[in-house]
């Protein structure tokens, strides 16, 4: 940046020339073109943010615990084409302030046969839990130390930081940008659990609670809800920046395990 005094004396054409030189230099940098990489093909892109959205009690926790259980042992998730090839087991970190780890989440992981040595957490009863924020160096250290490949945060508002106003677009976007940067630097995929608001007739972007920025910055958004009064739930992709929306999966829950019943 030129000093203010010098800026006043330099002709505008010269300033423009400097800008052109800088832009030309940036454009000349060699950047390798890459294809989109998927953690779960067509559903969850690697190194990006995916949202799982839904009302309370419709199966959000059961859905994400089922997903990370499958990922931890290299198996396919309940909504995937079961003819696809299996993947390598992944190391996962999850953080939840919604359900108690010892009586709810640990049980769901056990019943879903998760490879629990690949699943790491800090329970809310641990004083370190409150250090886990999207823009914290502590979170970065956890990723490095544990070589985490997937992160799950449940729910969104517990991890944005005490000083962040979710209604302020600039601060919220900055917080989320930091999370995406961690994903890119350390090759980590992020899944965030989000509640719905009370606007039952609204859809998509207007149905997810809290900040609209989280919808905008997420590359995939999946809604979970009740499909009927007979215990049937749906798992429906409502946003996909990198491909076509995938078919909705219908499922029921039997002893904390998801059973697919159709599409």
N, C-alpha and C positions, 0 to 999 in steps of 0.2 A: 504494500500500500504506500502510495506517495504521501509525504507530509502535506498537511493542509496548505501551508504557505506555498509550496511548490505546485500543488494542484491548481492554485489560483493563477499561476503564471504559465503553466504548460498549455499549449493550444489543444483544443478538444480533439483535433484530428490526430495528434500524437497520442493522446489518451486512448482513443479508439484503436490506434495501431497497436498499442501495448496489449489491449484486450484481445485483438485478433491473434497476436503472437502467442498469448497464453492459451487461447482456445485451440489454436493449431497444434501447439505442443501437446496439449491434453489429448487431442484427437489422434495424434500420432503414436500414442502409447499402444503397445501390443497387448491386447486383451484376448485371452483364449475363449472362443465361443463354446458354450457347453449346452447339452441337452438337460431338460428338467429331470431331476432325480427324484424318485418316489420312495418313501418309507413303506407305504402301503399303496400299490399302484392305483392311480386315479382317485384316491381318497385323501391321503396325507402326504404332501410333498416334503422332501427332506429339507432340513435347515430353515424351515419356515414355521409360521404359526397356524395351527388349526384349532378351531373352536368346536366344542361340543356343548350345545345349548339346550336347555329344557327346564320345565317346571320342577318343583320339588316332588320326589316320590315317583318319578316316571321311568327311572332306570338309568340315570346318568352315571352314577357311581358304579353300578353293575356293568355298564357298557365300557367305561374306561379301565376298570380292573380286569375285565375280560380281554380287552385289547392288549394291555401291558403283560398280562399272563402269557398270551400267545407269543408276543414279541420276545419275551424273556427266554423262551425255549425254542424259538425259531419256527413256530408253527403259524398257520394261516388263521386270520381272524374270522369271526362268525359270519361276517357280511361279504367275505371275499369268495371268489370263484375257487372252489376246493380242488380244481384241476391244476391250479397254478403251482409252480415250484415252491418249495419251502425256502425260508431265508435263514441266514445265520442268526443265532441267538444274540440279543442286544442287551446292553447294560442301561438300566432305566432308573431315574430318580423321580419320586413323586412327593408332593407336599400338599397336605389337605388339612384345612381347618373345619371341614364340614362334618366328617364322621370320625369317631374314635378309631385309632389305628389298631389297638389291641383287640377290640371286640367286634369290629365291623370289617375294616379293610383287610386285616391279616387273614380273617376267615374267608373272605371272598377270594383272595389270592390262593389260599390253600385249596379251596374247593375247585378252583379253576386250574389247579396243578401247575401254578407258576414255578419257574426255577428261581426260588427266592434268593439264591446267592447272587443273582443278576438284578435284583430289585432293591434299591436303597431308599431310605427316607429319614427324615427327622420328624418325630411326632410333635404335635402342638404342645405337649406337656414339657418338651425339652426347651430350655431357655434359648438355645441356638435357633429355634424355629423362627423367631422374630427377626433374625438377621437375614432371612431368605427373602430378598426383594428383587424385582426385575432389574434394577439398576445398581445392585450391590456387588462389591468386589468379593463378598463372602460367597455369593452364588457362583461367581466365576471360579473361585477356588474349589468349590465342591465339584464342579464339572471337570476341572483338571485332575484333581486328586483321585476321583472315582472313575475317570474315563467314561463319563456318561454320554449316551448316544440319543436318549429320549428323555424329555422332562415333561411332567404333568403337574399343573397347578390347579387346585380346586379350593375355593373359587377365585375368580379374577381379582376381586377387590382386596383380598388378603395379602396380595404381593406387589401392589403398585407403589407402596411407600406412604408413610403417614402424611407427608407434606404435599402429596400429589392430589390436585383437584381433578376428579374424573370428568368434570364438565368443562375444564379448560383444555382446549384442543392442543395448544402448543406443548404444555407440560405432559399431557397424556401421550402425545405422539413421540415426544423425546424419550419417555420411559420405554415405550414399546420398540422404538428404534434401537435402543440399547440391547433389548432382548434379542432382536433379530441379528444384531451384530455378534452377540455371543453364539447364536446359531451358526452363522457363517464362519466365524473364526474357529470354532471347536467342532463343527459338523454335528450339531445337536438339533434335533427336531422337537418342536414345542407344541404341546397340547394344553389348551386352557379351557377350563370348565366355566360356563357362564349361565347365570339364571335368566329366565324370561321375566318380562314385566307384566303388569296387570292388563295390558291392552290386548285382550283376547282376539279381537277382530283384526289386529294388525298382522303383518306377515314379514318374514325375512328380516331385513335390517332394522325395522321398527319394532320387532318383537323381542330382540335381545336387549337385556337390561344394560344400564350403566352407559358407558361411553360409546358413541357411534364410531369412534376411531378404531376400536378393537375389531369391529366388523370390517371396516375399510382396509385395515392392514393385514388381516388374516387372509390367507390364500385359499383356504377351504373352511366351510362352515357346515356342521352337521347338527341337525335337530333330533332330539329324542323326545318321544311323547307317547301318550296312550292312543291306541288305534280303536279300541272298543272297550266295553265294560266287562269283557270276558278275560281280562288279563293279557291282552295282546298289545304289544308296544311297537312303535316304528322307529327306525334309524334312517333318517332321510338327509341326504346331502342337498343343501340349499344354495351353496355358493361354491364354485370351483373356477379359479382363475386360469388354471393350466390345462383344462380339458372339459369334456362334456360332463354334465351332472349324471351321477350314477343312479341306478334303480334303488328305490326304497326297499329296505329289508324289514320284514315283520318278524317279531320274535316274542317268546314268552320267557319267563324267568322261573327256573325250578331249582330251589335250594341254592340261590346265588349264582347259578350257572345259566347262561343264555342258551336257549334252544331256538334255532331258526325255524320258522313255520311257513315262510313264503316271501314273495316279493310283490 
